[in-house]
């Protein structure tokens, strides 16, 4: 705790950063990226990269939603992060000793990705300090997200963790207290680190307590302050 400021930990897997780092490049640098990049469209549920695969490119999410996760021996995915548009997959591969992906990436929704060779991105980092600082900032935020998630997944109760997920979807993906429920209960359970049965039970409890409303595959936060309180207290 510093200067009376309290650090709030949450299990949200979604970063706050937005805006394309490509906008920080000069015209010549953008032309280089366009000449070396390719756009790939993925359908919902397709794998973008595989844990243990050769990390020779980074991928900018242009549209859609991507799950970054680690595969475990139990067959259950450990969700590290969720990446909406304007996030970058594979940044850790830019630095020495990371020649393979330490995670897998799979689409939650139909997704468009811009694929760029790592050698090109390294060249841009060397030539453009503002771009390099943006990349370092994104890496720092990604690490903060993962450390915060592990703290909360091991210290918060299920109600606090699920409140985190609902609030993060509202604030960081859809930017509205009413948003489409595009993720399945299984996917919500993965993010919150709980069982599908627990998700169903908490959704019912939240509806009974008039915290949320679900109608026509849309979810509406009715009592935002109480949801924040549940998230904070865990």
C-alpha positions as CSV (number, residue, x, y, z in Angstrom):
1,X,0.0,0.0,0.0
2,X,1.4,3.3,-1.0
3,X,0.3,6.9,-0.2
4,X,-3.1,5.6,0.9
5,X,-3.7,3.9,-2.4
6,X,-5.0,0.4,-2.3
7,X,-4.1,-2.2,-4.9
8,X,-7.1,-4.1,-6.0
9,X,-6.4,-7.6,-7.2
10,X,-8.8,-9.3,-9.6
11,X,-9.0,-12.5,-11.6
12,X,-10.0,-10.7,-14.8
13,X,-8.1,-12.1,-17.8
14,X,-8.6,-9.1,-20.0
15,X,-6.2,-6.2,-20.3
16,X,-7.0,-2.5,-20.3
17,X,-4.7,-1.5,-23.1
18,X,-6.3,-0.5,-26.5
19,X,-5.1,1.1,-29.6
20,X,-2.9,-0.3,-32.3
21,X,0.9,-0.1,-31.8
22,X,1.1,0.0,-35.6
23,X,-0.2,3.6,-35.4
24,X,3.1,4.5,-33.7
25,X,5.1,3.6,-36.8
26,X,6.3,5.8,-39.6
27,X,4.9,5.4,-43.1
28,X,8.1,3.6,-44.1
29,X,7.8,1.3,-41.2
30,X,4.1,0.6,-41.8
31,X,4.9,-0.2,-45.4
32,X,7.5,-2.7,-44.2
33,X,4.9,-4.4,-41.9
34,X,2.3,-4.6,-44.7
35,X,4.8,-6.1,-47.1
36,X,5.8,-8.8,-44.6
37,X,2.4,-9.4,-42.9
38,X,-0.6,-11.6,-43.7
39,X,-4.1,-11.5,-42.5
40,X,-5.7,-14.8,-41.4
41,X,-9.3,-15.5,-40.6
42,X,-10.1,-18.1,-37.9
43,X,-13.5,-19.5,-37.1
44,X,-14.8,-19.9,-33.5
45,X,-12.9,-22.6,-31.7
46,X,-9.9,-22.8,-34.1
47,X,-6.3,-23.0,-32.7
48,X,-4.1,-20.0,-33.6
49,X,-0.9,-21.3,-32.1
50,X,0.1,-24.5,-30.2
51,X,2.0,-24.8,-26.9
52,X,5.5,-26.1,-27.8
53,X,5.2,-24.9,-31.4
54,X,8.0,-22.9,-33.0
55,X,7.6,-19.2,-32.1
56,X,8.6,-17.4,-35.3
57,X,5.8,-14.9,-35.6
58,X,3.7,-12.6,-33.5
59,X,0.0,-12.1,-34.2
60,X,-2.1,-8.9,-33.8
61,X,-5.8,-9.6,-33.0
62,X,-7.7,-7.3,-35.4
63,X,-11.2,-8.6,-34.7
64,X,-12.7,-11.2,-32.4
65,X,-11.7,-12.7,-29.1
66,X,-8.9,-15.1,-28.3
67,X,-8.1,-17.4,-25.3
68,X,-4.5,-17.7,-24.2
69,X,-4.1,-20.8,-22.1
70,X,-1.8,-23.6,-20.9
71,X,-2.6,-27.2,-21.7
72,X,-2.4,-29.5,-18.6
73,X,-2.0,-33.2,-18.1
74,X,-5.5,-33.3,-16.7
75,X,-6.9,-32.1,-20.0
76,X,-8.3,-28.9,-18.4
77,X,-7.2,-25.6,-19.9
78,X,-5.6,-23.1,-17.6
79,X,-6.7,-19.7,-18.9
80,X,-3.9,-17.1,-18.7
81,X,-5.5,-14.3,-20.6
82,X,-8.3,-13.2,-22.9
83,X,-7.3,-11.0,-25.9
84,X,-9.8,-8.8,-27.7
85,X,-8.8,-6.7,-30.7
86,X,-5.7,-4.6,-30.6
87,X,-3.8,-7.1,-28.5
88,X,-0.7,-9.1,-29.5
89,X,-0.1,-12.8,-29.2
90,X,3.4,-14.1,-28.8
91,X,5.3,-11.0,-27.4
92,X,7.4,-13.2,-25.1
93,X,9.0,-14.8,-28.2
94,X,10.7,-11.5,-29.0
95,X,13.3,-12.1,-26.3
96,X,16.0,-14.6,-26.0
97,X,15.4,-18.1,-24.8
98,X,11.7,-18.2,-26.0
99,X,12.0,-20.1,-29.2
100,X,8.7,-22.0,-28.7
101,X,5.3,-20.8,-27.6
102,X,4.8,-21.4,-23.8
103,X,1.0,-21.4,-24.3
104,X,-1.7,-22.2,-26.8
105,X,-4.2,-19.7,-28.4
106,X,-7.7,-20.5,-29.5
107,X,-10.5,-18.3,-30.7
108,X,-13.7,-17.7,-28.6
109,X,-15.4,-16.0,-31.6
110,X,-14.7,-15.7,-35.3
111,X,-11.4,-13.8,-35.3
112,X,-9.1,-11.9,-37.8
113,X,-5.4,-12.0,-37.0
114,X,-2.5,-10.1,-38.6
115,X,0.6,-12.3,-38.7
116,X,4.0,-10.7,-38.7
117,X,7.5,-12.3,-38.7
118,X,9.3,-11.8,-35.4
119,X,12.4,-10.6,-37.2
120,X,10.4,-7.6,-38.6
121,X,9.0,-6.7,-35.1
122,X,12.5,-6.8,-33.7
123,X,13.7,-4.5,-36.4
124,X,10.9,-2.0,-35.5
125,X,11.7,-2.2,-31.8
126,X,15.3,-1.2,-32.6
127,X,14.3,1.7,-34.9
128,X,11.3,3.2,-33.1
129,X,11.6,3.9,-29.4
130,X,7.9,4.8,-29.0
131,X,6.9,1.6,-30.5
132,X,9.4,-0.3,-28.3
133,X,8.0,1.4,-25.2
134,X,4.4,0.4,-26.2
135,X,5.5,-3.2,-26.6
136,X,7.2,-3.2,-23.2
137,X,4.1,-1.7,-21.6
138,X,1.9,-4.4,-23.1
139,X,4.3,-7.1,-21.8
140,X,4.2,-5.6,-18.3
141,X,0.4,-5.5,-18.4
142,X,0.2,-9.1,-19.5
143,X,2.5,-10.2,-16.7
144,X,0.4,-8.2,-14.2
145,X,-2.8,-9.8,-15.5
146,X,-1.4,-13.3,-15.0
147,X,0.0,-12.7,-11.5
148,X,-3.3,-11.0,-10.4
149,X,-5.3,-14.0,-11.8
150,X,-3.2,-16.6,-9.9
151,X,-3.5,-14.6,-6.7
152,X,-7.3,-14.3,-7.0
153,X,-7.9,-17.8,-8.2
154,X,-6.2,-19.1,-5.1
155,X,-7.5,-16.5,-2.6
156,X,-11.0,-15.5,-3.7
157,X,-14.2,-17.4,-3.3
158,X,-16.3,-18.4,-6.3
159,X,-18.7,-15.4,-6.1
160,X,-15.8,-13.0,-6.1
161,X,-14.1,-14.7,-9.1
162,X,-17.3,-14.8,-11.1
163,X,-18.1,-11.1,-10.3
164,X,-14.6,-10.3,-11.7
165,X,-15.5,-12.1,-15.0
166,X,-18.8,-10.3,-15.4
167,X,-17.4,-6.9,-14.6
168,X,-14.4,-7.4,-16.9
169,X,-16.6,-8.5,-19.8
170,X,-18.7,-5.4,-19.3
171,X,-15.9,-2.9,-18.8
172,X,-13.1,-4.2,-21.0
173,X,-14.8,-6.1,-23.9
174,X,-18.2,-4.7,-24.5
175,X,-17.8,-1.4,-22.6
176,X,-21.5,-1.5,-21.5
177,X,-23.4,-2.9,-18.6
178,X,-25.6,-4.7,-21.1
179,X,-23.8,-7.1,-23.4
180,X,-24.3,-10.3,-25.4
181,X,-23.6,-13.6,-23.6
182,X,-21.4,-15.0,-26.4
183,X,-19.3,-17.3,-24.1
184,X,-20.7,-20.6,-23.0
185,X,-21.0,-21.6,-19.4
186,X,-18.1,-23.9,-19.9
187,X,-16.0,-21.0,-21.2
188,X,-17.1,-18.8,-18.3
189,X,-16.2,-21.6,-15.9
190,X,-12.7,-21.9,-17.4
191,X,-12.0,-18.2,-17.0
192,X,-13.3,-18.1,-13.4
193,X,-11.5,-21.3,-12.5
194,X,-14.6,-23.2,-11.3
195,X,-17.0,-25.9,-12.4
196,X,-19.9,-25.5,-14.8
197,X,-22.3,-26.4,-12.0
198,X,-20.9,-23.5,-9.9
199,X,-21.4,-21.1,-12.7
200,X,-25.0,-22.2,-13.1
201,X,-25.6,-21.9,-9.4
202,X,-24.0,-18.4,-9.2
203,X,-25.9,-17.1,-12.2
204,X,-29.2,-18.2,-10.6
205,X,-28.2,-16.6,-7.3
206,X,-27.2,-13.3,-9.0
207,X,-30.5,-13.2,-10.8
208,X,-32.5,-13.9,-7.6
209,X,-30.7,-11.1,-5.8
210,X,-31.4,-8.7,-8.7
211,X,-27.7,-8.2,-9.4
212,X,-28.0,-9.2,-13.1
213,X,-30.7,-10.0,-15.6
214,X,-30.4,-12.5,-18.5
215,X,-32.8,-12.2,-21.5
216,X,-32.4,-13.4,-25.1
217,X,-28.8,-14.3,-24.6
218,X,-28.0,-10.8,-23.2
219,X,-26.8,-10.1,-19.7
220,X,-27.5,-6.8,-18.0
221,X,-25.8,-5.7,-14.8
222,X,-28.6,-4.3,-12.6
223,X,-26.6,-3.4,-9.5
224,X,-23.1,-2.4,-10.6
225,X,-22.0,-1.2,-7.1
226,X,-22.9,-4.5,-5.4
227,X,-21.2,-6.5,-8.1
228,X,-18.0,-4.4,-7.5
229,X,-18.3,-5.0,-3.8
230,X,-18.6,-8.8,-4.3
231,X,-15.6,-8.6,-6.6
232,X,-13.6,-6.5,-4.1
233,X,-14.4,-8.6,-1.0
234,X,-13.9,-11.9,-2.9
